[in-house]
Amino acid sequence: MAEDDTDRADEYEAEREAEIEDELERIDRDPDEVDDGDDNLGTQNAPREDEEEIDDLEDAEEDLNERAE
């Protein structure tokens, strides 16, 4: 029984990897260049904004609010 579960898990993993590879080819990405370690598909890693830039934007917003009053 445990062997059947192992076979089923191996088959599922192989199908999953094939689907991912097909999708990468569909969007014209090289499957070899994609990091294999993360299962969070559908997320994006945006660069973090610089704290000074955020402060400048907040100051500009405050200035606009003061002018509007």
N, C-alpha and C positions, 0 to 999 in steps of 0.2 A: 504494500500500500504506500509506504513512504517513497518507494522508487517511482510509483505513478505520480505522486505529488511533485517529486523532483523533476520528472520529465515534463509535467504540465507547466511548472514554473520556468523551466528552461525554454520550452516552446513559446510561452507567453513573452519572455524577455527577447527571444529572437524575433518574434513578430513585431514587438514594440520598436526594436532597433531598426528593423527594415522599414517600418512606417516613418520613423524619424528621418532616416536616410532618404527615403522617397520625397518627403516634404522638403528637406534641404535642397535636393536636386531641383524640385519644382520651383523654389524661390531663388534658384541659381546661386546657392552657397555650396562651397566645398565641404563635404562632411568631415574631412580630415582636419579642417582648420577650426572646427567648432569644439569648444571645451566640453569634455565628456562628463564632468563631475557634478553638474547641477541639474536637478529635475524640475526646476521652476520655469517651465515653458510659458511663454507669453508675457514675461516680465522684461522690462528694459532697465538698463543701468545708466541713468542720466548722470552726467558729471555734477558733483556737488558744487553749489554756488559758494563763492567766496564770502566770508562773513562781512568783510568790509563793503562789498558790493550790496549786500542785503541792507546794511546800515544806511548806505547812501540812498537806496531806493525808499527806505522808510522815512528818511529825512525829507526827501523830495515829496513824498505823499503828505507828510505833515505840513510842509510849506503850502502845498496846493489847498489843503483843507483850511488853513489859516486865511488864505487869500479869499476863499469862497465865503467865509463868514463875514 
